[in-house]
């Protein structure tokens, strides 16, 4: 799916998407990780003219045009499978991809 800044909500579905991390602050993960889509596949990748780029509800990166602020949200394990021991909406899962993130 290509970026489309004119779209209010462009989504991609499939089973080939994944998130990856080359580095983690968690000492239990020293090797790169690949996190595949495993549920909530209806919006695994999307672009939005206002919010920016999103990967499920797991990671959103963008710019808040209204408040002129960078925007980051991380809820790993909603669409993409989190590493063992990480659960959706717990602090460690929310910080895994983006470090500390205001969300």
C-alpha positions in Angstrom: 0.0 0.0 0.0 1.4 3.4 -0.9 1.0 6.5 1.2 -2.0 8.6 0.3 -2.2 11.9 2.2 -5.5 12.7 0.6 -7.2 9.7 2.1 -9.0 10.1 5.4 -8.7 6.4 6.0 -6.9 4.0 3.7 -6.4 0.5 5.0 -4.6 -2.7 4.0 -5.5 -6.2 4.8 -3.5 -9.4 4.5 -1.3 -11.7 6.4 2.1 -10.6 5.3 2.6 -7.5 7.5 4.9 -7.5 10.5 6.6 -5.2 12.9 10.2 -5.6 13.8 12.6 -4.3 16.4 16.4 -4.4 16.0 17.0 -3.2 19.5 15.2 -3.4 22.8 15.8 -1.8 26.1 14.5 -5.0 27.7 17.6 -7.1 28.5 15.6 -10.3 27.8 15.6 -9.5 24.1 19.1 -9.2 22.7 18.3 -10.4 19.2 16.1 -8.6 16.5 12.4 -9.5 16.8 9.8 -10.0 14.1 6.1 -9.6 15.3 3.6 -10.9 12.8 -0.1 -10.0 12.4 -2.2 -12.5 14.4 -5.6 -10.8 15.1 -7.7 -7.7 14.3 -6.4 -7.8 10.7 -8.9 -5.3 9.3 -6.5 -2.4 9.7 -3.1 -3.9 9.9 -1.6 -1.0 8.0 -3.3 2.3 7.4 -2.6 5.9 6.5 -4.7 8.9 7.6 -4.2 12.4 6.4 -4.6 13.8 9.9 -2.9 11.3 12.1 -0.2 9.8 9.8 0.8 6.2 9.6 -0.6 3.3 11.7 0.1 -0.3 12.1 -3.1 -1.8 13.6 -3.7 -0.1 16.9 -0.2 -1.3 17.9 1.8 1.7 16.6 0.8 5.0 15.3 3.2 7.6 14.2 2.3 11.0 12.9 1.8 14.7 13.5 -1.2 16.3 15.3 -2.0 19.2 12.9 -4.5 20.7 15.3 -2.1 21.0 18.2 1.1 21.1 16.1 2.7 18.2 18.0 4.3 15.0 17.0 2.1 12.1 17.8 2.9 8.6 18.9 0.8 5.8 20.3 1.9 2.2 21.0 -0.4 -0.6 22.1 1.6 -3.7 21.0 -0.3 -7.0 20.9 -3.6 -5.7 19.5 -2.9 -6.6 15.9 0.7 -7.7 15.9 1.9 -10.5 18.2 3.9 -9.2 21.1 6.9 -11.1 22.5 6.1 -13.8 25.1 5.2 -12.2 28.4 4.0 -8.9 27.0 0.3 -8.2 27.2 -1.8 -5.6 25.4 -2.1 -2.3 27.3 0.4 -3.1 30.0 3.2 -0.5 30.3 6.0 -2.8 29.1 4.0 -3.6 25.9 3.2 0.0 25.4 6.8 1.1 25.7 8.4 -1.8 23.8 8.2 -0.4 20.3 8.5 3.4 20.9 10.2 3.7 24.2 8.2 5.9 26.5 5.4 7.3 24.4 2.7 9.8 25.3 -0.5 8.0 24.6 
